[in-house]
Amino acid sequence: MSAVLLSLLGLATPDLVWAAASPAPVAASASPVVSPGSPSTAPPVAASTVSGNPASALASGEGSNTLRKIRDTGLIVLGYRAASPPFSYLDARLKPMGYSIDLCTQMVEAIKQRLDLPALEVKYLPVSSATRMPLVANGTVDLECGITTNTLERQKTQSFSLTIFLAQTRLMSKRVAPLRKLDDLRGLSVASTIGTTSIQLLHQANLNQQLGMRIVVGQDDHDAFRLLLTDRAAAYAMDDVLLRMSQISAARPEDFVISDEVFSVEPYAIGLPRDDAVFKSLVDGVIAGIYQRGEIQALYRKWFQSPIPPRGINLNLPMGEAFKRLVQKPTDSADPAAYR
């Protein structure tokens, strides 16, 4: 990774080193709750306000640049992650699957109905931590179906759906040399993944606490974990659900421990084009409907409490209390305090 690219990504800092280990292989009628300070979630546009012909107005995508583009091209583009189970990854036949993909599939069905396009073509486009947000911002990707945290900074270039999952940033280290808190990283190397909020967290902690850490950057989550596995980093900082997946996927899961201390709350959301309230309202309606009809319970069990393909790995991760509250009162807030 060149210094120029790191600078463009906001990652060109003295404590950060590029060290990739290997190349990267139906809308609901209920209105979601939107927290103060978060992007407004507009109600669906009434047909009578956009056209004298309600049916043609709905099918035209009027009032939404994104829906209009989808209608005109007959194509919707979904961004997916190739190796971020259980949210978004490729199965044995190289077909995208996962929790986020399942949610986006329901959104596509709602869009087909809205535009009266039953034959709408769905294109899957691989994205990475570094490319996901630019591809949404420039209109290449219509729905980013991965593991992206909604932050105020990221809202400057794109919008986000209602929150679909809550993760917490923690540390993973080897059991023979456990690291429990950020201060334990003083003078050590710590790994994380390029373009993530975990990188920002580590950098800020390095500055604020004068830790003298060396932040080693992996190209993706697999690479970042390998940096810990091969002792090029003393710890791996990432969202707990992803750390857990890395741990139980390892040859010897018992060799690794995940810290109890939580360093940040990460509200995951579906990435959307900015300044398209009608499209966002449609997407949010799908998520709110899944929550309100109770479908989220089966969906959660499928991906977080059951064996998942292709290896039959089971995260055995019960739904947390914060997520249960979110289901009862959906929000698109980027403020971590809204989930505590």
C-alpha positions in Angstrom: 0.0 0.0 0.0 1.6 3.3 -1.1 2.0 6.3 1.2 -0.2 8.3 -1.2 -3.1 5.8 -0.9 -2.8 5.6 2.9 -2.9 9.4 3.0 -6.1 9.4 0.8 -7.6 7.0 3.2 -6.7 9.1 6.2 -4.3 6.4 7.5 -0.9 7.9 6.9 0.3 8.2 10.5 3.7 7.3 12.0 2.3 4.5 14.1 0.6 2.7 11.2 2.3 0.1 9.0 0.8 -1.7 6.0 1.4 -5.4 6.5 -1.2 -7.4 4.5 -0.4 -11.1 5.0 -1.9 -12.2 1.6 -3.9 -11.0 -1.4 -7.7 -10.8 -0.8 -9.3 -13.6 -2.3 -41.8 -6.2 1.4 -41.7 -2.6 2.6 -43.4 -2.3 6.0 -46.1 0.3 6.7 -44.8 1.0 10.2 -42.6 4.0 10.6 -39.2 3.4 12.2 -37.9 5.5 15.1 -35.1 7.9 14.3 -33.0 9.3 17.1 -32.3 13.0 17.4 -29.2 14.1 15.5 -29.3 11.2 13.1 -30.2 11.5 9.4 -34.0 12.0 9.0 -35.9 9.0 7.8 -38.6 10.4 5.6 -42.0 8.6 5.3 -42.8 7.0 2.0 -43.8 9.6 -0.5 -47.5 9.6 -1.1 -48.4 8.8 -4.7 -50.8 11.7 -4.9 -47.9 14.2 -4.2 -45.7 13.0 -7.1 -48.1 12.3 -9.9 -51.7 12.5 -11.0 -51.4 8.7 -11.7 -50.6 6.9 -8.4 -49.6 3.6 -10.2 -47.2 5.4 -12.6 -45.7 7.4 -9.8 -44.8 4.4 -7.7 -43.4 2.5 -10.7 -41.4 5.5 -11.9 -39.3 5.9 -8.9 -40.2 9.6 -8.9 -38.6 11.5 -5.9 -35.7 9.1 -5.7 -32.6 9.3 -7.9 -31.6 5.8 -6.9 -34.9 4.2 -7.7 -35.0 6.1 -11.0 -31.6 4.8 -11.9 -32.6 1.3 -11.0 -35.8 1.6 -13.0 -34.0 3.0 -16.1 -31.2 0.4 -16.1 -33.3 -2.6 -14.9 -30.4 -3.3 -12.6 -29.6 -3.0 -8.9 -26.0 -3.4 -7.6 -25.4 -4.9 -4.2 -22.0 -4.6 -2.6 -20.8 -7.7 -0.6 -17.8 -8.8 1.4 -16.1 -11.9 0.1 -14.9 -13.1 3.5 -16.9 -11.6 6.5 -19.0 -14.4 7.8 -21.7 -14.5 9.1 -22.6 -11.2 7.6 -21.4 -11.3 4.0 -19.3 -13.9 2.4 -19.1 -16.4 -0.5 -20.4 -20.0 -0.3 -18.8 -23.0 -1.9 -20.3 -22.0 -5.3 -18.9 -18.4 -4.9 -22.4 -17.0 -4.3 -22.8 -14.2 -1.8 -24.6 -15.2 1.4 -24.9 -14.1 5.0 -27.1 -12.1 7.5 -26.6 -8.8 5.7 -27.2 -10.5 2.3 -30.5 -11.9 3.6 -31.6 -8.4 4.7 -30.7 -6.9 1.3 -32.5 -9.7 -0.5 -35.7 -8.6 1.2 -35.0 -5.0 0.2 -34.6 -6.0 -3.4 -38.0 -7.7 -3.3 -39.5 -4.5 -1.9 -37.8 -2.5 -4.7 -39.2 -4.9 -7.4 -42.7 -4.3 -6.0 -42.2 -0.5 -5.7 -41.0 -0.2 -9.3 -43.2 -3.1 -10.7 -40.1 -4.8 -12.0 -40.4 -8.5 -11.2 -37.5 -9.2 -13.6 -35.1 -6.7 -12.0 -31.5 -7.9 -12.5 -29.4 -8.1 -9.3 -25.6 -7.6 -9.7 -23.3 -8.5 -6.8 -20.1 -6.4 -6.6 -17.3 -7.3 -4.2 -16.2 -4.5 -1.9 -13.5 -4.3 0.7 -13.0 -2.1 3.8 -11.2 0.4 1.7 -13.5 0.4 -1.4 -17.0 0.0 0.1 -17.8 3.7 1.0 -16.3 5.2 -2.2 -18.4 2.8 -4.3 -21.6 3.9 -2.5 -20.7 7.5 -2.6 -20.1 7.5 -6.4 -23.3 5.6 -7.1 -21.7 2.4 -8.3 -23.2 0.4 -5.4 -26.9 0.9 -4.5 -26.9 -1.2 -1.3 -23.8 -2.1 0.6 -24.6 -5.3 2.3 -21.6 -5.9 4.6 -20.3 -5.0 8.0 -20.1 -1.2 8.0 -20.4 0.9 11.1 -22.6 4.0 10.9 -20.6 7.1 12.0 -21.1 10.8 11.7 -17.9 11.1 9.7 -19.1 8.5 7.2 -22.4 10.3 6.9 -20.7 13.1 5.1 -20.4 10.9 2.0 -23.2 8.4 2.2 -26.4 7.5 4.2 -27.2 4.5 6.4 -30.2 2.4 7.0 -31.7 1.6 10.4 -29.1 -0.3 12.5 -29.1 -4.0 11.7 -26.6 -5.2 14.3 -24.6 -4.0 17.3 -21.0 -5.0 17.8 -18.4 -4.0 20.3 -14.7 -3.4 19.7 -12.4 -5.7 21.8 -8.9 -7.2 21.7 -7.9 -10.7 20.8 -4.5 -12.0 21.9 -2.7 -15.3 22.5 -3.6 -17.1 25.7 0.1 -17.3 26.6 0.4 -13.5 26.5 -3.1 -12.1 27.2 -3.8 -8.4 26.7 -6.9 -7.2 28.4 -7.0 -3.4 27.9 -5.5 -0.7 25.6 -2.9 0.2 28.1 -1.5 -3.3 27.9 -0.6 -2.5 24.3 2.0 0.1 25.4 5.1 -0.3 23.2 3.7 -3.3 21.3 2.4 -4.0 17.8 -1.3 -4.3 17.3 -3.2 -5.4 14.2 -6.4 -4.3 12.7 -8.0 -4.0 9.2 -7.6 -1.2 6.8 -10.5 1.4 6.5 -12.2 0.3 9.8 -13.3 2.2 12.9 -10.9 0.0 14.9 -8.0 1.6 13.1 -9.3 5.1 14.1 -9.8 3.9 17.7 -6.2 2.6 17.9 -4.7 5.7 16.4 -6.7 8.0 18.8 -5.7 6.0 21.8 -2.1 6.1 20.7 -2.2 9.9 20.5 -4.2 10.5 23.6 -2.6 8.0 25.9 1.0 8.1 24.5 1.0 4.3 24.1 3.8 4.1 21.6 2.0 1.3 19.8 2.9 0.2 16.3 -0.4 -0.3 14.4 0.0 -3.0 11.7 -2.7 -3.0 9.0 -4.2 -6.1 7.4 -5.8 -6.0 4.0 -8.9 -7.7 5.3 -10.0 -9.4 8.6 -8.3 -12.7 7.6 -5.0 -10.9 7.0 -5.3 -9.0 10.3 -5.8 -12.2 12.2 -2.8 -13.8 10.5 -0.7 -11.0 11.8 -1.6 -12.1 15.3 -1.3 -15.8 14.5 2.3 -15.3 13.1 3.4 -13.1 16.0 3.7 -10.0 13.9 1.3 -8.4 16.3 0.6 -8.9 20.0 -3.1 -8.3 19.6 -5.8 -7.9 17.1 -8.4 -5.1 17.6 -11.7 -5.6 15.9 -15.5 -6.0 16.5 -16.2 -8.8 18.9 -18.4 -10.8 16.5 -15.6 -10.9 13.9 -13.0 -11.7 16.5 -15.2 -14.6 17.6 -15.5 -15.9 14.1 -11.7 -15.7 13.6 -11.1 -17.5 16.8 -13.5 -20.5 16.3 -12.3 -20.8 12.7 -8.7 -21.2 13.8 -7.0 -24.6 14.0 -6.6 -24.2 17.8 -9.3 -21.8 19.1 -8.2 -22.4 22.6 -4.9 -20.6 21.9 -6.7 -17.2 21.8 -8.6 -15.0 24.2 -10.9 -12.0 23.7 -10.9 -9.2 26.2 -13.8 -8.5 28.4 -13.2 -4.8 28.2 -15.2 -3.0 25.5 -13.6 0.0 23.7 -16.5 1.1 21.5 -20.0 0.3 20.3 -20.4 -0.3 16.6 -23.8 0.1 15.0 -23.8 -1.8 11.7 -26.1 -0.6 8.9 -26.7 -1.0 5.2 -24.8 1.6 3.2 -27.0 3.8 1.0 -26.6 6.7 -1.5 -26.6 10.1 0.3 -29.5 12.6 0.1 -32.1 10.1 -1.2 -34.8 10.1 1.6 -37.3 8.2 -0.5 -34.9 5.3 -1.1 -33.8 5.3 2.5 -37.4 5.2 3.7 -38.1 2.2 1.6 -35.0 0.3 2.9 -35.8 1.3 6.5 -39.4 0.1 6.1 -38.1 -3.3 5.2 -35.9 -3.5 8.3 -38.6 -2.1 10.6 -41.0 -4.7 9.2 -38.6 -7.6 9.9 -38.2 -6.4 13.5 -41.9 -5.7 14.1 -43.2 -9.0 12.6 -40.7 -10.9 14.7 -38.9 -12.3 11.7 -35.6 -11.1 13.1 -35.6 -13.9 15.7 -35.4 -16.7 13.1 -32.9 -14.7 11.0 -30.7 -14.1 14.1 -30.8 -17.8 15.1 -29.9 -18.8 11.5 -26.7 -16.8 11.4 -25.6 -16.4 15.0 -26.8 -19.4 16.9 -26.7 -22.2 14.2 -24.1 -23.9 12.1 -23.5 -21.9 9.0 -22.0 -23.0 5.6 -19.6 -24.1 4.4 -17.8 -25.4 7.5 -20.8 -25.7 9.9 -19.3 -23.1 12.3 -21.6 -22.0 15.1 -21.0 -18.6 16.8 -23.3 -19.5 19.6 -23.9 -15.8 20.2 -27.1 -15.0 22.0 -28.9 -11.8 21.1 -27.7 -9.0 23.4 -29.9 -6.8 25.5 -29.0 -3.7 23.5 -30.0 -5.4 20.2 -33.3 -6.5 21.8 -34.0 -2.9 22.7 -33.1 -1.9 19.1 -35.6 -4.4 17.7 -38.3 -2.9 19.9 -37.3 0.7 19.0 -35.4 0.8 15.7 -33.0 3.7 15.1 -30.4 4.9 12.6 -28.4 6.7 15.2 -24.6 6.9 14.8 -24.3 7.8 18.5 -23.0 4.8 20.5 -24.8 6.3 23.6 -28.1 5.6 21.9 -27.5 1.9 22.3 -26.4 1.7 25.9 
